[in-house]
Amino acid sequence: ASDISKISSLLFEHLLSLSSTNSMDLSDSGGKEYTRVSILQSLLALHSEYKNQLSDYSQKRTSSGRKRSRSHSDVGHPSEITSEAKLLVGLVGGDVTSTEPLHSDRGKGLSLTLLSILCEESPSTVVTSLLPALSSLEGHAVGDALSAIVPAFCSHAQSAGLSLFDLL
């Protein structure tokens, strides 16, 4: 799991450097967009595999008669997941002051899917950082983002000691 975390952190750092409004290079926006979408695809594959590994581990523990451990309710470092989640919200248009939003619907969809997986990995992050960030989204991006976050939160909130009231 620590190798996955290290690779994920490196990919998110590179994605952040490419997406920063301070480093906007308009001369090659198509190549930059393609690179950012490719990084998102890699991150999605990495986190999907990690999610499957956690699910397999949890099923093995359940079938052996042990109760599910709370240690998997919030995995990773909360501050790191918070900054990664804020970057993903920015990529769909939530923070145009520091993050250059993606232009393609495919890229935005990947961002939202990855966001929902991060929400499953760390449900309490949804309450502490994502919901305030989502308030800056406009138009259909709000609905897309909420449809990615709310189901993940509802599925995993109890394991983090949270309830639906925390979401409101």
Beta strands, then each sheet from edge to edge (+ up, - down):
end
